[in-house]
Amino acid sequence: MSESLSFESLLARLRQASNGLPDQRTGKNTQYTIQDAVLGAFSVFYMQSPSFLAHQKHLAKARGQSNAQTLFGLHRIPSDNQIRNLLDPIDPEHLFGVFDAAYQTVAQTDLLAAFEVLDGQLLIPLDGTQYFSSKCIHCENCSSKTHRDGSVTYAHKVIAPVVVSPSQKDVIPLQPEFITPQDGAKKQDSEQAAGKRWLARNAAKFERPLTFLGDDLYCKQPFCQDVLHRGHHFIFVCKPASHKVMYEEVALLEKAGRVQQVSRRHWTGTTHETYTYRYVNQVALRDGADALEVNWCELTIQKADGRVRYKNAFATDHPIDDENVEELVQAGRARWKVENEHHNVLKNQGYHLAHNFGHGKHHLSAFLLTLNLLAFLFHTLLDQVDALYQTVRQGLGARTTFFNDLRALTRYLVFDSWHHLMEFMIEQGKLDSS
């Protein structure tokens, strides 16, 4: 295991970021530090236990110390309400550097090699997800939608990019970009606008070419040009309804015999399916003399009986030929991993992404969401590089068993460190560490 990717080293990054956070309190009411509030909230997400801090207070009273102190480094344990009050005024951007530091550490290992496609590039899908909605509760950073009956729905949404690969189940979370009202803007913020902000903030940090993935929402000339201007590439879903000019040109080129076609058979384990790729290079993304030229490809998957199981098309700046069309389409289809292996895991497998842990008047909802994303990032990286963590996870099988055991053990026993906790679980559970 790389020492720079241990739980302790990752937590040290969060401690460092939280140590300099702004504190707007005045007077003598400073019993709890901002850092204790951050680490306390993070511990709840990391342990997937809303009652974790309450249990640690009981442990501290009975034994003089608790896992909140030994595992997460808290000095004093604030209450849930104290945490919410302390964190609400703080912009979550103060924590974004933790994502960057984690990625830079990963980049110094061989972990990213497994994610490389298209001659050493990384795939980053951009996709928005909603993590809060209410007709009553709202704050200054909520987006809003007024319905025909005059009622208003308030919501929080975020773009949470990840590094993906068609060959990898796991994803590597990157810093988020919140879809929230912008200062001086007359229109509601949008996913595409947030995507542009993410590019402006992050695209130059990677020091290697990237290929961005996205649905049809991103397949617009200004966004594509923004990606290209920053030295990167794109593979975006391209639907006929929103790209009529392009599809008219493709139809004309097909009549002229210039649309290429490649078919391959794939065995699913029970039957053969036919994958048919169609592609053409240098077609106009939109109407007009200044239209960006892109390359278009389409995949149709047919079952043995001829029924179509899947059909989708993509626009990309990567040149397409018979040799790379399959890899390009596989890369474009990897976009779904941001939903299945990130959004859905966070919503349905213990992180409770859409649960209202606290809304506040300013930044609380987004701040807590950022800590939840960091908890997922830490677990993801440890599952990739930490041998003890891997032994426990594989030995216990289901994710729910792993977190149930964490919650039970840390409720009644105090461990000196995360390393000590993992060794205890391996020894007492007689888990195979070979």
SULZICOR-V624505 format. One record per pair of residues at least 24 apart in sequence whose ideal C-beta (glycine too) atoms are under 8 Angstrom apart, sorted by the first residue. I is the first residue (numbers start at 1). GAP is how many residues later the second one is. D is the distance in whole Angstrom. If there is no record, write none. Layout:
# SULZICOR-V624505
((I | GAP | D) (I | GAP | D))
This chain:
# SULZICOR-V624505
((1 | 384 | 5) (1 | 385 | 5) (1 | 386 | 6) (1 | 387 | 8) (2 | 103 | 8) (2 | 107 | 6) (2 | 383 | 6) (4 | 101 | 5) (4 | 104 | 7) (5 | 100 | 6) (5 | 101 | 7) (5 | 104 | 7) (5 | 376 | 6) (5 | 377 | 8) (5 | 380 | 5) (5 | 381 | 7) (6 | 376 | 8) (6 | 380 | 7) (6 | 412 | 8) (6 | 413 | 8) (7 | 371 | 7) (7 | 375 | 6) (7 | 379 | 7) (7 | 382 | 8) (7 | 411 | 4) (7 | 412 | 8) (8 | 409 | 7) (8 | 410 | 7) (8 | 411 | 8) (9 | 96 | 8) (10 | 92 | 6) (10 | 368 | 5) (10 | 371 | 7) (10 | 372 | 8) (11 | 28 | 8) (11 | 61 | 7) (11 | 62 | 7) (11 | 367 | 8) (13 | 84 | 8) (13 | 85 | 5) (13 | 88 | 5) (13 | 89 | 7) (14 | 24 | 7) (14 | 25 | 7) (14 | 28 | 6) (14 | 81 | 7) (14 | 84 | 5) (14 | 360 | 7) (15 | 24 | 7) (15 | 58 | 6) (17 | 77 | 6) (17 | 78 | 5) (17 | 80 | 6) (17 | 81 | 5) (18 | 77 | 8) (20 | 74 | 8) (21 | 69 | 5) (21 | 73 | 5) (22 | 67 | 7) (22 | 68 | 6) (22 | 72 | 8) (23 | 63 | 8) (24 | 65 | 5) (25 | 61 | 8) (31 | 45 | 7) (32 | 44 | 6) (32 | 46 | 4) (32 | 50 | 6) (32 | 54 | 7) (33 | 42 | 7) (33 | 43 | 8) (34 | 52 | 6) (34 | 53 | 8) (34 | 56 | 7) (36 | 38 | 5) (36 | 39 | 6) (36 | 40 | 6) (36 | 41 | 7) (36 | 42 | 6) (37 | 41 | 6) (37 | 45 | 7) (37 | 46 | 5) (37 | 49 | 4) (37 | 50 | 5) (38 | 49 | 7) (38 | 57 | 8) (38 | 333 | 7) (39 | 29 | 8) (39 | 33 | 5) (39 | 34 | 6) (39 | 35 | 5) (40 | 28 | 7) (40 | 32 | 8) (40 | 34 | 6) (40 | 37 | 6) (40 | 38 | 6) (40 | 43 | 6) (41 | 42 | 5) (41 | 46 | 7) (41 | 326 | 8) (41 | 327 | 6) (41 | 330 | 5) (42 | 30 | 7) (42 | 329 | 5) (42 | 332 | 7) (42 | 333 | 6) (43 | 25 | 6) (43 | 28 | 7) (43 | 29 | 5) (43 | 31 | 7) (44 | 313 | 8) (45 | 306 | 7) (45 | 323 | 8) (45 | 326 | 5) (45 | 327 | 5) (45 | 329 | 8) (45 | 330 | 4) (46 | 26 | 8) (46 | 329 | 4) (46 | 332 | 7) (46 | 333 | 7) (47 | 356 | 7) (47 | 359 | 6) (47 | 360 | 6) (47 | 363 | 7) (48 | 302 | 4) (48 | 303 | 7) (48 | 355 | 5) (48 | 358 | 8) (48 | 359 | 7) (49 | 354 | 8) (49 | 357 | 8) (49 | 358 | 5) (50 | 307 | 8) (52 | 355 | 7) (52 | 358 | 7) (53 | 24 | 5) (53 | 25 | 8) (53 | 26 | 8) (53 | 27 | 7) (55 | 355 | 7) (55 | 356 | 5) (56 | 354 | 8) (59 | 352 | 8) (59 | 353 | 8) (59 | 355 | 6) (63 | 351 | 6) (65 | 349 | 6) (66 | 348 | 6) (67 | 343 | 5) (67 | 347 | 6) (67 | 348 | 6) (70 | 344 | 6) (70 | 345 | 6) (70 | 346 | 6) (70 | 347 | 7) (71 | 339 | 7) (71 | 344 | 7) (71 | 346 | 7) (71 | 347 | 6) (71 | 350 | 7) (80 | 278 | 8) (83 | 275 | 8) (84 | 274 | 4) (84 | 276 | 6) (84 | 280 | 6) (87 | 273 | 8) (87 | 276 | 8) (87 | 277 | 6) (87 | 280 | 5) (87 | 281 | 7) (88 | 270 | 8) (88 | 272 | 4) (88 | 273 | 6) (88 | 274 | 5) (88 | 275 | 6) (88 | 276 | 4) (88 | 279 | 8) (89 | 273 | 6) (89 | 274 | 7) (90 | 273 | 6) (90 | 277 | 6) (91 | 272 | 5) (91 | 276 | 8) (92 | 84 | 8) (92 | 86 | 7) (92 | 271 | 6) (92 | 274 | 5) (92 | 275 | 5) (92 | 277 | 7) (92 | 278 | 4) (95 | 272 | 8) (95 | 275 | 5) (95 | 276 | 7) (95 | 279 | 7) (96 | 79 | 4) (96 | 80 | 8) (96 | 274 | 8) (98 | 276 | 6) (99 | 74 | 7) (99 | 75 | 6) (99 | 76 | 4) (99 | 274 | 8) (99 | 275 | 7) (99 | 278 | 7) (100 | 75 | 7) (100 | 105 | 6) (102 | 275 | 6) (102 | 276 | 8) (102 | 279 | 7) (103 | 69 | 7) (103 | 71 | 6) (103 | 102 | 8) (106 | 66 | 7) (106 | 275 | 7) (107 | 100 | 8) (109 | 276 | 7) (111 | 273 | 6) (111 | 274 | 7) (112 | 51 | 8) (114 | 51 | 7) (114 | 53 | 7) (114 | 54 | 6) (115 | 48 | 6) (115 | 49 | 7) (115 | 50 | 4) (115 | 53 | 6) (115 | 57 | 7) (116 | 49 | 8) (117 | 48 | 6) (117 | 49 | 7) (117 | 94 | 8) (117 | 210 | 7) (117 | 213 | 8) (117 | 214 | 6) (118 | 93 | 6) (118 | 115 | 8) (118 | 200 | 7) (118 | 206 | 8) (118 | 209 | 7) (118 | 210 | 7) (118 | 213 | 6) (120 | 88 | 7) (120 | 89 | 7) (121 | 87 | 7) (121 | 88 | 5) (121 | 89 | 6) (121 | 90 | 5) (121 | 112 | 7) (122 | 41 | 5) (122 | 84 | 7) (122 | 86 | 7) (122 | 88 | 5) (122 | 89 | 7) (123 | 40 | 7) (123 | 41 | 5) (123 | 42 | 6) (123 | 87 | 8) (123 | 88 | 5) (123 | 89 | 8) (123 | 90 | 6) (123 | 208 | 6) (123 | 211 | 6) (124 | 37 | 5) (124 | 38 | 7) (124 | 39 | 6) (124 | 40 | 7) (124 | 50 | 7) (124 | 86 | 6) (124 | 87 | 7) (124 | 88 | 5) (124 | 89 | 7) (125 | 36 | 7) (125 | 37 | 7) (125 | 39 | 6) (125 | 87 | 7) (125 | 88 | 4) (125 | 89 | 6) (125 | 209 | 7) (125 | 210 | 4) (125 | 212 | 7) (125 | 213 | 4) (126 | 33 | 6) (126 | 35 | 6) (126 | 69 | 5) (126 | 72 | 7) (126 | 86 | 6) (126 | 87 | 7) (126 | 88 | 5) (126 | 92 | 6) (126 | 212 | 8) (127 | 32 | 7) (127 | 33 | 8) (127 | 34 | 8) (127 | 87 | 7) (127 | 88 | 7) (127 | 208 | 7) (127 | 211 | 5) (127 | 212 | 6) (127 | 216 | 7) (128 | 29 | 5) (128 | 30 | 7) (128 | 31 | 5) (128 | 51 | 6) (128 | 63 | 4) (128 | 66 | 7) (129 | 28 | 7) (129 | 29 | 6) (129 | 31 | 7) (129 | 210 | 8) (129 | 214 | 5) (129 | 224 | 8) (130 | 25 | 6) (130 | 26 | 7) (130 | 27 | 5) (130 | 224 | 7) (131 | 25 | 6) (131 | 26 | 7) (131 | 27 | 6) (131 | 222 | 5) (131 | 223 | 6) (131 | 234 | 8) (131 | 238 | 6) (132 | 24 | 4) (132 | 222 | 7) (132 | 224 | 6) (132 | 227 | 7) (132 | 233 | 6) (134 | 222 | 8) (134 | 225 | 8) (137 | 219 | 7) (137 | 222 | 5) (138 | 221 | 8) (139 | 220 | 6) (139 | 221 | 6) (139 | 222 | 5) (139 | 223 | 6) (139 | 225 | 8) (139 | 226 | 7) (140 | 41 | 8) (140 | 221 | 7) (140 | 222 | 6) (141 | 37 | 8) (141 | 39 | 5) (141 | 40 | 7) (141 | 221 | 7) (141 | 222 | 7) (141 | 224 | 8) (141 | 225 | 7) (142 | 38 | 8) (142 | 39 | 8) (143 | 36 | 6) (143 | 37 | 7) (143 | 38 | 7) (143 | 45 | 6) (143 | 46 | 6) (144 | 44 | 7) (156 | 24 | 7) (156 | 209 | 5) (156 | 210 | 7) (156 | 213 | 7) (157 | 34 | 7) (158 | 208 | 7) (158 | 211 | 6) (159 | 32 | 6) (159 | 35 | 5) (159 | 36 | 6) (159 | 39 | 6) (160 | 178 | 7) (160 | 182 | 6) (160 | 183 | 7) (160 | 213 | 6) (161 | 37 | 7) (161 | 41 | 8) (161 | 177 | 7) (162 | 175 | 7) (162 | 176 | 5) (162 | 179 | 8) (162 | 180 | 5) (164 | 49 | 8) (164 | 170 | 5) (164 | 171 | 8) (164 | 173 | 4) (164 | 174 | 7) (164 | 177 | 8) (165 | 169 | 7) (166 | 164 | 4) (166 | 165 | 6) (166 | 167 | 7) (166 | 168 | 5) (169 | 172 | 7) (170 | 171 | 7) (170 | 210 | 6) (170 | 213 | 7) (170 | 214 | 7) (171 | 166 | 6) (171 | 167 | 7) (171 | 170 | 5) (171 | 171 | 5) (171 | 209 | 7) (172 | 205 | 8) (172 | 208 | 7) (172 | 209 | 8) (173 | 169 | 7) (173 | 200 | 6) (173 | 203 | 6) (173 | 204 | 4) (173 | 207 | 7) (174 | 28 | 7) (175 | 26 | 8) (175 | 27 | 7) (176 | 193 | 7) (176 | 194 | 7) (176 | 197 | 6) (177 | 24 | 7) (178 | 188 | 5) (180 | 186 | 7) (191 | 26 | 6) (192 | 25 | 6) (192 | 26 | 7) (192 | 28 | 7) (192 | 31 | 6) (195 | 28 | 7) (196 | 27 | 7) (196 | 30 | 6) (199 | 27 | 6) (199 | 28 | 7) (199 | 31 | 6) (203 | 24 | 8) (203 | 27 | 4) (203 | 28 | 8) (203 | 29 | 6) (204 | 26 | 7) (209 | 24 | 6) (211 | 24 | 6) (211 | 107 | 7) (211 | 120 | 6) (212 | 24 | 8) (213 | 118 | 7) (213 | 119 | 6) (213 | 121 | 7) (213 | 122 | 4) (213 | 125 | 8) (214 | 121 | 7) (215 | 120 | 7) (216 | 26 | 6) (216 | 27 | 8) (219 | 24 | 7) (219 | 66 | 8) (219 | 96 | 5) (221 | 64 | 5) (221 | 65 | 5) (221 | 70 | 7) (221 | 71 | 5) (224 | 61 | 7) (224 | 68 | 6) (224 | 70 | 7) (224 | 91 | 8) (224 | 93 | 7) (225 | 67 | 6) (228 | 89 | 6) (233 | 83 | 7) (233 | 84 | 5) (233 | 85 | 6) (234 | 81 | 8) (234 | 82 | 6) (234 | 83 | 6) (235 | 79 | 5) (235 | 80 | 8) (235 | 81 | 4) (235 | 83 | 7) (235 | 93 | 6) (235 | 96 | 6) (235 | 97 | 4) (236 | 78 | 6) (236 | 79 | 5) (236 | 80 | 7) (236 | 96 | 8) (237 | 75 | 6) (237 | 76 | 7) (237 | 77 | 6) (237 | 95 | 7) (237 | 98 | 7) (238 | 58 | 7) (238 | 75 | 5) (238 | 76 | 6) (238 | 77 | 4) (239 | 74 | 7) (240 | 73 | 8) (243 | 42 | 7) (243 | 43 | 7) (243 | 72 | 8) (245 | 39 | 6) (245 | 41 | 6) (245 | 42 | 5) (245 | 46 | 8) (246 | 37 | 6) (246 | 38 | 6) (246 | 39 | 6) (246 | 40 | 7) (246 | 48 | 8) (246 | 50 | 7) (246 | 69 | 7) (249 | 34 | 5) (249 | 35 | 6) (250 | 30 | 6) (250 | 33 | 6) (250 | 46 | 6) (253 | 27 | 5) (253 | 30 | 7) (254 | 26 | 8) (260 | 62 | 7) (262 | 60 | 5) (262 | 63 | 6) (262 | 64 | 8) (264 | 62 | 7) (271 | 32 | 7) (271 | 33 | 5) (272 | 32 | 6) (273 | 28 | 6) (273 | 29 | 6) (273 | 30 | 6) (273 | 31 | 7) (273 | 36 | 7) (274 | 27 | 7) (274 | 28 | 5) (275 | 24 | 6) (275 | 25 | 8) (275 | 26 | 6) (275 | 51 | 8) (276 | 24 | 5) (276 | 25 | 8) (276 | 26 | 7) (277 | 48 | 5) (277 | 49 | 7) (277 | 52 | 6) (279 | 41 | 4) (279 | 46 | 5) (280 | 40 | 8) (281 | 38 | 6) (281 | 39 | 6) (285 | 30 | 6) (295 | 24 | 6) (295 | 25 | 5) (297 | 28 | 6) (297 | 31 | 6) (297 | 32 | 6) (299 | 30 | 5) (299 | 34 | 8) (342 | 34 | 8) (345 | 31 | 7) (346 | 26 | 7) (346 | 27 | 8) (346 | 30 | 6) (349 | 50 | 6) (349 | 51 | 8) (350 | 49 | 7) (350 | 50 | 7) (350 | 53 | 6) (351 | 24 | 7) (351 | 25 | 6) (386 | 36 | 8) (387 | 46 | 8) (388 | 31 | 7) (388 | 34 | 4) (388 | 35 | 7) (388 | 38 | 7) (388 | 45 | 8) (389 | 33 | 6) (391 | 31 | 8) (391 | 35 | 6) (391 | 40 | 6) (391 | 41 | 7) (391 | 42 | 5) (392 | 30 | 6) (392 | 33 | 5) (392 | 34 | 6) (392 | 37 | 8) (392 | 39 | 6) (394 | 37 | 8) (395 | 31 | 7) (395 | 34 | 6) (395 | 36 | 3) (395 | 37 | 6) (396 | 29 | 8) (396 | 33 | 7) (396 | 35 | 7) (405 | 24 | 8))
